[in-house]
């Protein structure tokens, strides 16, 4: 079992590194899909099958599809305006590593209380809760995602004007 955890953790971390280091945006989005599938595999190993199903359905099936669709829509707009490599890569990587080390050091210092196992919630009760009380937050989140994608496409369609040379 620990070998499977290790393999999925390495797969997820490798995909995450690819997401932030690949220059090709489409390949980075596919690497994000690899990360999301790795997380779903970890959920399965943790015996949280429902979370794995939701991970695959919502994130891989919907969000990643939306991201890839937006990349494909805006790819022609940015093909002619390729920019050179940024000089901010090393400082950004150093800042990310610093924040990660702070996160690790603070979570290792925590003492986690032992709670007794909670009783299982039926899938029917979970569905009723999602439909009755949590439907509004889910709809608001979907509108935020749509607004973000429309904004990203609008920004990509109208690139900022370059100032005239002096």
OpenMM code with the backbone's topology and positions (N, CA, C; nanometers):
from openmm import Vec3, app, unit

residues = "UNK UNK UNK UNK UNK UNK UNK UNK UNK UNK UNK UNK UNK UNK UNK UNK UNK UNK UNK UNK UNK UNK UNK UNK UNK UNK UNK UNK UNK UNK UNK UNK UNK UNK UNK UNK UNK UNK UNK UNK UNK UNK UNK UNK UNK UNK UNK UNK UNK UNK UNK UNK UNK UNK UNK UNK UNK UNK UNK UNK UNK UNK UNK UNK UNK UNK UNK UNK UNK UNK UNK UNK UNK UNK UNK UNK UNK UNK UNK UNK UNK UNK UNK UNK UNK UNK UNK UNK UNK UNK UNK UNK UNK UNK UNK UNK UNK UNK UNK UNK UNK UNK UNK UNK UNK UNK UNK UNK UNK UNK UNK UNK UNK UNK UNK UNK UNK UNK UNK UNK UNK UNK UNK UNK UNK UNK UNK UNK UNK UNK UNK UNK UNK UNK UNK UNK UNK UNK UNK UNK UNK UNK UNK UNK UNK UNK UNK UNK UNK UNK UNK UNK UNK UNK UNK UNK UNK UNK UNK UNK UNK UNK UNK UNK UNK UNK".split()
positions = [
    Vec3(0.0825, -0.1196, 0.0000),
    Vec3(0.0000, 0.0000, 0.0000),
    Vec3(0.0864, 0.1252, 0.0000),
    Vec3(0.1955, 0.1260, 0.0784),
    Vec3(0.2793, 0.2457, 0.0841),
    Vec3(0.3520, 0.2685, -0.0485),
    Vec3(0.3745, 0.1618, -0.1252),
    Vec3(0.4363, 0.1790, -0.2569),
    Vec3(0.3410, 0.2552, -0.3481),
    Vec3(0.2125, 0.2232, -0.3417),
    Vec3(0.1135, 0.2936, -0.4232),
    Vec3(0.1041, 0.4408, -0.3817),
    Vec3(0.1072, 0.4672, -0.2493),
    Vec3(0.1072, 0.6063, -0.2035),
    Vec3(0.2290, 0.6802, -0.2580),
    Vec3(0.3433, 0.6173, -0.2482),
    Vec3(0.4661, 0.6799, -0.2956),
    Vec3(0.4625, 0.7084, -0.4448),
    Vec3(0.4148, 0.6106, -0.5230),
    Vec3(0.4076, 0.6311, -0.6676),
    Vec3(0.3106, 0.7436, -0.7044),
    Vec3(0.1953, 0.7444, -0.6385),
    Vec3(0.0983, 0.8512, -0.6671),
    Vec3(0.1495, 0.9869, -0.6199),
    Vec3(0.2195, 0.9901, -0.5072),
    Vec3(0.2750, 1.1163, -0.4597),
    Vec3(0.3814, 1.1682, -0.5560),
    Vec3(0.4685, 1.0796, -0.6043),
    Vec3(0.5713, 1.1206, -0.7002),
    Vec3(0.5059, 1.1675, -0.8296),
    Vec3(0.4048, 1.0950, -0.8771),
    Vec3(0.3331, 1.1340, -0.9980),
    Vec3(0.2687, 1.2717, -0.9821),
    Vec3(0.2057, 1.2941, -0.8684),
    Vec3(0.1393, 1.4214, -0.8433),
    Vec3(0.2402, 1.5355, -0.8335),
    Vec3(0.3488, 1.5135, -0.7601),
    Vec3(0.4499, 1.6184, -0.7469),
    Vec3(0.5205, 1.6470, -0.8786),
    Vec3(0.5500, 1.5425, -0.9542),
    Vec3(0.6143, 1.5618, -1.0843),
    Vec3(0.5229, 1.6405, -1.1781),
    Vec3(0.3953, 1.6055, -1.1785),
    Vec3(0.2990, 1.6805, -1.2601),
    Vec3(0.2875, 1.8251, -1.2152),
    Vec3(0.2923, 1.8490, -1.0832),
    Vec3(0.2844, 1.9858, -1.0324),
    Vec3(0.4063, 2.0676, -1.0750),
    Vec3(0.5230, 2.0057, -1.0720),
    Vec3(0.6433, 2.0764, -1.1178),
    Vec3(0.6314, 2.1082, -1.2659),
    Vec3(0.5791, 2.0149, -1.3436),
    Vec3(0.5609, 2.0391, -1.4864),
    Vec3(0.4619, 2.1526, -1.5117),
    Vec3(0.3572, 2.1607, -1.4294),
    Vec3(0.2572, 2.2665, -1.4484),
    Vec3(0.3223, 2.4036, -1.4401),
    Vec3(0.4130, 2.4214, -1.3466),
    Vec3(0.4701, 2.5544, -1.3271),
    Vec3(0.5982, 2.5779, -1.4063),
    Vec3(0.6555, 2.4747, -1.4665),
    Vec3(0.7810, 2.4955, -1.5393),
    Vec3(0.7684, 2.4843, -1.6904),
    Vec3(0.6688, 2.4157, -1.7401),
    Vec3(0.6555, 2.4019, -1.8852),
    Vec3(0.6185, 2.5351, -1.9487),
    Vec3(0.6805, 2.5675, -2.0587),
    Vec3(0.6522, 2.6927, -2.1296),
    Vec3(0.5288, 2.6796, -2.2188),
    Vec3(0.5016, 2.5587, -2.2675),
    Vec3(0.3852, 2.5358, -2.3522),
    Vec3(0.2621, 2.5270, -2.2618),
    Vec3(0.1709, 2.6208, -2.2788),
    Vec3(0.0540, 2.6293, -2.1919),
    Vec3(-0.0359, 2.5070, -2.2033),
    Vec3(-0.0484, 2.4518, -2.3221),
    Vec3(-0.1325, 2.3336, -2.3405),
    Vec3(-0.0739, 2.2136, -2.2658),
    Vec3(0.0580, 2.1950, -2.2750),
    Vec3(0.1216, 2.0850, -2.2016),
    Vec3(0.1133, 2.1066, -2.0511),
    Vec3(0.1204, 2.2307, -2.0074),
    Vec3(0.1041, 2.2594, -1.8647),
    Vec3(-0.0367, 2.2233, -1.8184),
    Vec3(-0.1373, 2.2496, -1.9019),
    Vec3(-0.2751, 2.2137, -1.8666),
    Vec3(-0.2910, 2.0615, -1.8605),
    Vec3(-0.2263, 1.9905, -1.9531),
    Vec3(-0.2317, 1.8443, -1.9473),
    Vec3(-0.1603, 1.7922, -1.8229),
    Vec3(-0.0536, 1.8588, -1.7820),
    Vec3(0.0145, 1.8208, -1.6585),
    Vec3(-0.0749, 1.8464, -1.5374),
    Vec3(-0.1543, 1.9519, -1.5441),
    Vec3(-0.2519, 1.9762, -1.4373),
    Vec3(-0.3513, 1.8615, -1.4289),
    Vec3(-0.3913, 1.8087, -1.5446),
    Vec3(-0.4787, 1.6913, -1.5446),
    Vec3(-0.4125, 1.5722, -1.4778),
    Vec3(-0.2836, 1.5556, -1.5004),
    Vec3(-0.2087, 1.4475, -1.4351),
    Vec3(-0.2078, 1.4662, -1.2836),
    Vec3(-0.1914, 1.5896, -1.2388),
    Vec3(-0.1939, 1.6191, -1.0955),
    Vec3(-0.3309, 1.5870, -1.0371),
    Vec3(-0.4354, 1.6298, -1.1051),
    Vec3(-0.5708, 1.6062, -1.0546),
    Vec3(-0.6046, 1.4581, -1.0504),
    Vec3(-0.5588, 1.3821, -1.1499),
    Vec3(-0.5803, 1.2372, -1.1469),
    Vec3(-0.4991, 1.1715, -1.0359),
    Vec3(-0.3782, 1.2213, -1.0115),
    Vec3(-0.2980, 1.1689, -0.9003),
    Vec3(-0.3649, 1.1917, -0.7661),
    Vec3(-0.4246, 1.3092, -0.7495),
    Vec3(-0.4969, 1.3387, -0.6254),
    Vec3(-0.6185, 1.2467, -0.6117),
    Vec3(-0.6863, 1.2211, -0.7225),
    Vec3(-0.8002, 1.1285, -0.7189),
    Vec3(-0.7528, 0.9887, -0.6791),
    Vec3(-0.6374, 0.9465, -0.7300),
    Vec3(-0.5820, 0.8174, -0.6896),
    Vec3(-0.5495, 0.8134, -0.5414),
    Vec3(-0.4977, 0.9234, -0.4878),
    Vec3(-0.4710, 0.9292, -0.3436),
    Vec3(-0.6003, 0.9202, -0.2637),
    Vec3(-0.7067, 0.9841, -0.3126),
    Vec3(-0.8359, 0.9728, -0.2459),
    Vec3(-0.8841, 0.8275, -0.2450),
    Vec3(-0.8622, 0.7568, -0.3543),
    Vec3(-0.9045, 0.6164, -0.3597),
    Vec3(-0.8269, 0.5341, -0.2580),
    Vec3(-0.6964, 0.5577, -0.2486),
    Vec3(-0.6162, 0.4838, -0.1509),
    Vec3(-0.6549, 0.5182, -0.0075),
    Vec3(-0.7068, 0.6375, 0.0140),
    Vec3(-0.7527, 0.6772, 0.1474),
    Vec3(-0.8960, 0.6331, 0.1747),
    Vec3(-0.9514, 0.5537, 0.0829),
    Vec3(-1.0870, 0.5003, 0.0930),
    Vec3(-1.1920, 0.6115, 0.0948),
    Vec3(-1.1670, 0.7173, 0.0190),
    Vec3(-1.2630, 0.8261, 0.0029),
    Vec3(-1.3074, 0.8248, -0.1423),
    Vec3(-1.3814, 0.7209, -0.1784),
    Vec3(-1.4190, 0.7012, -0.3178),
    Vec3(-1.5067, 0.8130, -0.3708),
    Vec3(-1.5930, 0.8672, -0.2855),
    Vec3(-1.6800, 0.9753, -0.3299),
    Vec3(-1.5980, 1.0985, -0.3678),
    Vec3(-1.4978, 1.1320, -0.2846),
    Vec3(-1.4127, 1.2466, -0.3170),
    Vec3(-1.3337, 1.2215, -0.4449),
    Vec3(-1.2897, 1.0982, -0.4657),
    Vec3(-1.2187, 1.0658, -0.5900),
    Vec3(-1.3111, 1.0838, -0.7101),
    Vec3(-1.4344, 1.0393, -0.6963),
    Vec3(-1.5316, 1.0551, -0.8046),
    Vec3(-1.5578, 1.2025, -0.8336),
    Vec3(-1.5774, 1.2813, -0.7297),
    Vec3(-1.6019, 1.4241, -0.7479),
    Vec3(-1.4786, 1.4914, -0.8060),
    Vec3(-1.3599, 1.4515, -0.7623),
    Vec3(-1.2354, 1.5066, -0.8157),
    Vec3(-1.2270, 1.4849, -0.9664),
    Vec3(-1.2563, 1.3635, -1.0091),
    Vec3(-1.2485, 1.3324, -1.1518),
    Vec3(-1.3610, 1.4014, -1.2280),
    Vec3(-1.4814, 1.3973, -1.1745),
    Vec3(-1.5963, 1.4551, -1.2445),
    Vec3(-1.5864, 1.6067, -1.2554),
    Vec3(-1.5604, 1.6740, -1.1441),
    Vec3(-1.5629, 1.8197, -1.1432),
    Vec3(-1.4326, 1.8786, -1.1965),
    Vec3(-1.3208, 1.8374, -1.1392),
    Vec3(-1.1955, 1.9035, -1.1751),
    Vec3(-1.1402, 1.8546, -1.3086),
    Vec3(-1.1280, 1.7239, -1.3248),
    Vec3(-1.0738, 1.6735, -1.4504),
    Vec3(-1.1769, 1.6871, -1.5615),
    Vec3(-1.2999, 1.6527, -1.5320),
    Vec3(-1.4019, 1.6532, -1.6360),
    Vec3(-1.4514, 1.7897, -1.6753),
    Vec3(-1.4636, 1.8812, -1.5799),
    Vec3(-1.5239, 2.0105, -1.6101),
    Vec3(-1.4213, 2.1233, -1.6139),
    Vec3(-1.3514, 2.1432, -1.5047),
    Vec3(-1.2603, 2.2574, -1.4948),
    Vec3(-1.1456, 2.2444, -1.5934),
    Vec3(-1.0838, 2.1274, -1.6000),
    Vec3(-0.9717, 2.1101, -1.6919),
    Vec3(-1.0173, 2.1217, -1.8370),
    Vec3(-1.1352, 2.0711, -1.8660),
    Vec3(-1.1898, 2.0857, -2.0013),
    Vec3(-1.2104, 2.2333, -2.0338),
    Vec3(-1.2602, 2.3099, -1.9383),
    Vec3(-1.2792, 2.4528, -1.9583),
    Vec3(-1.1462, 2.5247, -1.9796),
    Vec3(-1.0435, 2.4874, -1.9043),
    Vec3(-0.9122, 2.5489, -1.9185),
    Vec3(-0.8530, 2.5168, -2.0558),
    Vec3(-0.8605, 2.3904, -2.0960),
    Vec3(-0.8068, 2.3518, -2.2271),
    Vec3(-0.8842, 2.4225, -2.3387),
    Vec3(-1.0139, 2.4338, -2.3235),
    Vec3(-1.0958, 2.5043, -2.4232),
    Vec3(-1.0546, 2.6506, -2.4328),
    Vec3(-1.0311, 2.7155, -2.3195),
    Vec3(-0.9886, 2.8557, -2.3201),
    Vec3(-0.8506, 2.8712, -2.3819),
    Vec3(-0.7608, 2.7771, -2.3561),
    Vec3(-0.6277, 2.7819, -2.4165),
    Vec3(-0.6385, 2.7689, -2.5671),
    Vec3(-0.7217, 2.6771, -2.6121),
    Vec3(-0.7357, 2.6568, -2.7561),
    Vec3(-0.8022, 2.7782, -2.8220),
    Vec3(-0.8923, 2.8462, -2.7517),
    Vec3(-0.9564, 2.9655, -2.8070),
    Vec3(-0.8598, 3.0819, -2.8194),
    Vec3(-0.7696, 3.0931, -2.7239),
    Vec3(-0.6810, 3.2091, -2.7214),
    Vec3(-0.5422, 3.1808, -2.7764),
    Vec3(-0.5157, 3.0606, -2.8239),
    Vec3(-0.3814, 3.0253, -2.8704),
    Vec3(-0.3405, 3.1073, -2.9918),
    Vec3(-0.4315, 3.1318, -3.0852),
    Vec3(-0.3968, 3.2076, -3.2054),
    Vec3(-0.3702, 3.3538, -3.1734),
    Vec3(-0.4328, 3.4036, -3.0683),
    Vec3(-0.4136, 3.5438, -3.0326),
    Vec3(-0.2730, 3.5701, -2.9799),
    Vec3(-0.2149, 3.4711, -2.9138),
    Vec3(-0.0838, 3.4896, -2.8528),
    Vec3(0.0289, 3.4282, -2.9331),
    Vec3(-0.0014, 3.3693, -3.0461),
    Vec3(0.1037, 3.3038, -3.1240),
    Vec3(0.2061, 3.4037, -3.1762),
    Vec3(0.1617, 3.5215, -3.2114),
    Vec3(0.2538, 3.6199, -3.2680),
    Vec3(0.3232, 3.7041, -3.1629),
    Vec3(0.2748, 3.7005, -3.0391),
    Vec3(0.3326, 3.7857, -2.9357),
    Vec3(0.4048, 3.7038, -2.8305),
    Vec3(0.4906, 3.6115, -2.8730),
    Vec3(0.5667, 3.5305, -2.7774),
    Vec3(0.6715, 3.6186, -2.7111),
    Vec3(0.6772, 3.6128, -2.5787),
    Vec3(0.7712, 3.6972, -2.5051),
    Vec3(0.8914, 3.6141, -2.4612),
    Vec3(1.0074, 3.6794, -2.4443),
    Vec3(1.1247, 3.6063, -2.3980),
    Vec3(1.1067, 3.5615, -2.2543),
    Vec3(1.1967, 3.4749, -2.2095),
    Vec3(1.1890, 3.4212, -2.0734),
    Vec3(1.1987, 3.5352, -1.9720),
    Vec3(1.1230, 3.5231, -1.8673),
    Vec3(1.1189, 3.6272, -1.7657),
    Vec3(1.2389, 3.6160, -1.6723),
    Vec3(1.2831, 3.7302, -1.6218),
    Vec3(1.3935, 3.7315, -1.5263),
    Vec3(1.3441, 3.7058, -1.3850),
    Vec3(1.2151, 3.6873, -1.3679),
    Vec3(1.1583, 3.6684, -1.2354),
    Vec3(1.1439, 3.5223, -1.1981),
    Vec3(1.1937, 3.4307, -1.2785),
    Vec3(1.1757, 3.2885, -1.2513),
    Vec3(1.2474, 3.2460, -1.1243),
    Vec3(1.3727, 3.2836, -1.1097),
    Vec3(1.4506, 3.2416, -0.9925),
    Vec3(1.3957, 3.3037, -0.8642),
    Vec3(1.3670, 3.4345, -0.8581),
    Vec3(1.3079, 3.4881, -0.7348),
    Vec3(1.1725, 3.4262, -0.7021),
    Vec3(1.0916, 3.3990, -0.8043),
    Vec3(0.9610, 3.3380, -0.7785),
    Vec3(0.9766, 3.1968, -0.7249),
    Vec3(1.0715, 3.1205, -0.7807),
    Vec3(1.0963, 2.9848, -0.7305),
    Vec3(1.1485, 2.9893, -0.5877),
    Vec3(1.2358, 3.0848, -0.5571),
    Vec3(1.2880, 3.0977, -0.4208),
    Vec3(1.1770, 3.1341, -0.3226),
    Vec3(1.0880, 3.2237, -0.3634),
    Vec3(0.9759, 3.2612, -0.2769),
    Vec3(0.8824, 3.1427, -0.2548),
    Vec3(0.8555, 3.0662, -0.3606),
    Vec3(0.7686, 2.9487, -0.3470),
    Vec3(0.8317, 2.8452, -0.2551),
    Vec3(0.9619, 2.8225, -0.2695),
    Vec3(1.0311, 2.7270, -0.1827),
    Vec3(1.0293, 2.7752, -0.0380),
    Vec3(1.0492, 2.9049, -0.0169),
    Vec3(1.0437, 2.9601, 0.1182),
    Vec3(0.9070, 2.9424, 0.1817),
    Vec3(0.8015, 2.9705, 0.1053),
    Vec3(0.6663, 2.9523, 0.1578),
    Vec3(0.6365, 2.8055, 0.1865),
    Vec3(0.6887, 2.7164, 0.1010),
    Vec3(0.6689, 2.5735, 0.1245),
    Vec3(0.7390, 2.5304, 0.2531),
    Vec3(0.8601, 2.5799, 0.2760),
    Vec3(0.9326, 2.5441, 0.3982),
    Vec3(0.8626, 2.5987, 0.5222),
    Vec3(0.8051, 2.7177, 0.5125),
    Vec3(0.7279, 2.7718, 0.6245),
    Vec3(0.6054, 2.6842, 0.6509),
    Vec3(0.5386, 2.6429, 0.5456),
    Vec3(0.4221, 2.5561, 0.5597),
    Vec3(0.4590, 2.4236, 0.6259),
    Vec3(0.5681, 2.3623, 0.5796),
    Vec3(0.6114, 2.2345, 0.6364),
    Vec3(0.6508, 2.2504, 0.7826),
    Vec3(0.7254, 2.3558, 0.8143),
    Vec3(0.7703, 2.3730, 0.9527),
    Vec3(0.6539, 2.4008, 1.0475),
    Vec3(0.5540, 2.4754, 1.0023),
    Vec3(0.4412, 2.5034, 1.0909),
    Vec3(0.3488, 2.3836, 1.1062),
    Vec3(0.3315, 2.3051, 1.0020),
    Vec3(0.2432, 2.1890, 1.0163),
    Vec3(0.3110, 2.0745, 1.0911),
    Vec3(0.4431, 2.0642, 1.0834),
    Vec3(0.5116, 1.9598, 1.1605),
    Vec3(0.5065, 1.9890, 1.3094),
    Vec3(0.4973, 2.1147, 1.3476),
    Vec3(0.4934, 2.1512, 1.4887),
    Vec3(0.3550, 2.1300, 1.5498),
    Vec3(0.2543, 2.1084, 1.4693),
    Vec3(0.1185, 2.0907, 1.5210),
    Vec3(0.1016, 1.9543, 1.5856),
    Vec3(0.0204, 1.9499, 1.6884),
    Vec3(-0.0185, 1.8221, 1.7469),
    Vec3(-0.1622, 1.7955, 1.7028),
    Vec3(-0.1815, 1.6833, 1.6416),
    Vec3(-0.3129, 1.6504, 1.5869),
    Vec3(-0.3894, 1.5674, 1.6895),
    Vec3(-0.5072, 1.6141, 1.7320),
    Vec3(-0.5846, 1.5376, 1.8310),
    Vec3(-0.6429, 1.4110, 1.7684),
    Vec3(-0.6580, 1.3108, 1.8515),
    Vec3(-0.7199, 1.1864, 1.8057),
    Vec3(-0.8699, 1.1947, 1.8306),
    Vec3(-0.9444, 1.1863, 1.7232),
    Vec3(-1.0895, 1.1869, 1.7324),
    Vec3(-1.1405, 1.0471, 1.7012),
    Vec3(-1.2477, 1.0079, 1.7666),
    Vec3(-1.3050, 0.8777, 1.7297),
    Vec3(-1.3644, 0.8855, 1.5897),
    Vec3(-1.3703, 0.7727, 1.5254),
    Vec3(-1.4236, 0.7679, 1.3889),
    Vec3(-1.5702, 0.8105, 1.3895),
    Vec3(-1.6053, 0.8983, 1.2989),
    Vec3(-1.7428, 0.9445, 1.2890),
    Vec3(-1.8267, 0.8380, 1.2194),
    Vec3(-1.9552, 0.8410, 1.2458),
    Vec3(-2.0409, 0.7437, 1.1798),
    Vec3(-2.0561, 0.7814, 1.0325),
    Vec3(-2.0715, 0.6826, 0.9507),
    Vec3(-2.0769, 0.7036, 0.8065),
    Vec3(-2.2038, 0.7790, 0.7683),
    Vec3(-2.1893, 0.8694, 0.6744),
    Vec3(-2.3037, 0.9448, 0.6224),
    Vec3(-2.3494, 0.8755, 0.4951),
    Vec3(-2.4781, 0.8553, 0.4837),
    Vec3(-2.5286, 0.7883, 0.3645),
    Vec3(-2.5194, 0.8810, 0.2450),
    Vec3(-2.5079, 0.8220, 0.1284),
    Vec3(-2.4989, 0.8999, 0.0056),
    Vec3(-2.6286, 0.9764, -0.0195),
    Vec3(-2.7413, 0.9189, 0.0185),
    Vec3(-2.8697, 0.9878, 0.0015),
    Vec3(-2.8760, 1.1136, 0.0887),
    Vec3(-2.8270, 1.1041, 0.2136),
    Vec3(-2.8277, 1.2220, 0.3012),
    Vec3(-2.7326, 1.3287, 0.2492),
    Vec3(-2.6184, 1.2867, 0.1961),
    Vec3(-2.5243, 1.3817, 0.1387),
    Vec3(-2.5846, 1.4514, 0.0167),
    Vec3(-2.6521, 1.3756, -0.0675),
    Vec3(-2.7179, 1.4340, -0.1846),
    Vec3(-2.8258, 1.5332, -0.1455),
    Vec3(-2.9046, 1.4993, -0.0430),
    Vec3(-3.0087, 1.5907, 0.0038),
    Vec3(-2.9477, 1.7199, 0.0573),
    Vec3(-2.8372, 1.7076, 0.1297),
    Vec3(-2.7698, 1.8259, 0.1833),
    Vec3(-2.7164, 1.9147, 0.0707),
    Vec3(-2.6585, 1.8518, -0.0321),
    Vec3(-2.6060, 1.9282, -0.1451),
    Vec3(-2.7162, 1.9994, -0.2211),
    Vec3(-2.8295, 1.9335, -0.2391),
    Vec3(-2.9382, 1.9913, -0.3182),
    Vec3(-3.0162, 2.0963, -0.2392),
    Vec3(-3.0347, 2.0749, -0.1094),
    Vec3(-3.1177, 2.1664, -0.0311),
    Vec3(-3.0405, 2.2887, 0.0188),
    Vec3(-2.9251, 2.2682, 0.0809),
    Vec3(-2.8595, 2.3819, 0.1467),
    Vec3(-2.7369, 2.4340, 0.0738),
    Vec3(-2.6708, 2.3523, -0.0051),
    Vec3(-2.5459, 2.3946, -0.0667),
    Vec3(-2.5572, 2.4247, -0.2145),
    Vec3(-2.6784, 2.4296, -0.2673),
    Vec3(-2.6933, 2.4535, -0.4106),
    Vec3(-2.6558, 2.5979, -0.4462),
    Vec3(-2.6862, 2.6934, -0.3614),
    Vec3(-2.6528, 2.8330, -0.3911),
    Vec3(-2.5018, 2.8559, -0.3974),
    Vec3(-2.4219, 2.8076, -0.3006),
    Vec3(-2.2771, 2.8268, -0.3144),
    Vec3(-2.2200, 2.7622, -0.4402),
    Vec3(-2.2686, 2.6455, -0.4782),
    Vec3(-2.2195, 2.5811, -0.5998),
    Vec3(-2.2544, 2.6636, -0.7240),
    Vec3(-2.3716, 2.7209, -0.7268),
    Vec3(-2.4107, 2.8045, -0.8405),
    Vec3(-2.3279, 2.9324, -0.8454),
    Vec3(-2.3013, 2.9904, -0.7297),
    Vec3(-2.2190, 3.1113, -0.7258),
    Vec3(-2.0778, 3.0810, -0.7743),
    Vec3(-2.0225, 2.9677, -0.7322),
    Vec3(-1.8887, 2.9290, -0.7770),
    Vec3(-1.8876, 2.9084, -0.9281),
    Vec3(-1.9906, 2.8468, -0.9819),
    Vec3(-1.9941, 2.8260, -1.1269),
    Vec3(-2.0021, 2.9591, -1.2011),
    Vec3(-2.0751, 3.0564, -1.1473),
    Vec3(-2.0796, 3.1884, -1.2099),
    Vec3(-1.9453, 3.2595, -1.2011),
    Vec3(-1.8737, 3.2412, -1.0907),
    Vec3(-1.7400, 3.3003, -1.0783),
    Vec3(-1.6458, 3.2396, -1.1812),
    Vec3(-1.6536, 3.1067, -1.2014),
    Vec3(-1.5698, 3.0421, -1.3025),
    Vec3(-1.6024, 3.0937, -1.4426),
    Vec3(-1.7298, 3.1074, -1.4732),
    Vec3(-1.7687, 3.1568, -1.6054),
    Vec3(-1.7211, 3.3009, -1.6233),
    Vec3(-1.7373, 3.3837, -1.5206),
    Vec3(-1.6922, 3.5226, -1.5298),
    Vec3(-1.5408, 3.5294, -1.5475),
    Vec3(-1.4670, 3.4437, -1.4787),
    Vec3(-1.3210, 3.4421, -1.4927),
    Vec3(-1.2803, 3.4013, -1.6338),
    Vec3(-1.3478, 3.3033, -1.6905),
    Vec3(-1.3134, 3.2604, -1.8254),
    Vec3(-1.3503, 3.3667, -1.9286),
    Vec3(-1.4652, 3.4315, -1.9114),
    Vec3(-1.5028, 3.5385, -2.0034),
    Vec3(-1.4028, 3.6534, -1.9924),
    Vec3(-1.3613, 3.6862, -1.8714),
    Vec3(-1.2611, 3.7909, -1.8523),
    Vec3(-1.1278, 3.7547, -1.9142),
    Vec3(-1.0860, 3.6287, -1.8976),
    Vec3(-0.9589, 3.5860, -1.9565),
    Vec3(-0.9637, 3.5917, -2.1083),
    Vec3(-1.0740, 3.5510, -2.1666),
    Vec3(-1.0874, 3.5566, -2.3132),
    Vec3(-1.0941, 3.7016, -2.3602),
    Vec3(-1.1631, 3.7889, -2.2849),
    Vec3(-1.1703, 3.9302, -2.3234),
    Vec3(-1.0332, 3.9958, -2.3166),
    Vec3(-0.9555, 3.9622, -2.2135),
    Vec3(-0.8212, 4.0180, -2.2021),
    Vec3(-0.7331, 3.9663, -2.3148),
    Vec3(-0.7452, 3.8384, -2.3464),
    Vec3(-0.6631, 3.7812, -2.4534),
    Vec3(-0.7039, 3.8351, -2.5894),
    Vec3(-0.8308, 3.8671, -2.6076),
    Vec3(-0.8775, 3.9168, -2.7368),
    Vec3(-0.8329, 4.0603, -2.7620),
    Vec3(-0.8164, 4.1373, -2.6562),
    Vec3(-0.7742, 4.2765, -2.6681),
    Vec3(-0.6422, 4.2954, -2.5951),
    Vec3(-0.5312, 4.2593, -2.6581),
    Vec3(-0.4029, 4.2761, -2.5894),
    Vec3(-0.3743, 4.4240, -2.5673),
    Vec3(-0.3016, 4.4553, -2.4589),
    Vec3(-0.2741, 4.5971, -2.4309),
    Vec3(-0.1889, 4.6584, -2.5429),
    Vec3(-0.2144, 4.7838, -2.5662),
    Vec3(-0.1402, 4.8555, -2.6694),
    Vec3(0.0017, 4.8805, -2.6222),
    Vec3(0.0968, 4.8598, -2.7114),
    Vec3(0.2359, 4.8905, -2.6787),
    Vec3(0.2587, 5.0399, -2.6975),
    Vec3(0.3322, 5.1010, -2.6041),
    Vec3(0.3576, 5.2441, -2.6216),
    Vec3(0.4457, 5.2674, -2.7428),
    Vec3(0.4243, 5.3777, -2.8108),
    Vec3(0.5081, 5.4065, -2.9295),
    Vec3(0.6523, 5.4310, -2.8860),
    Vec3(0.7474, 5.3945, -2.9710),
    Vec3(0.8881, 5.4177, -2.9345),
    Vec3(0.9178, 5.5668, -2.9275),
    Vec3(1.0007, 5.6023, -2.8318),
    Vec3(1.0350, 5.7442, -2.8125),
    Vec3(1.1520, 5.7854, -2.8973),
] * unit.nanometer
topology = app.Topology()
chain = topology.addChain("A")
for resn in residues:
    res = topology.addResidue(resn, chain)
    for name in ("N", "CA", "C"):
        topology.addAtom(name, app.Element.getBySymbol(name[0]), res)
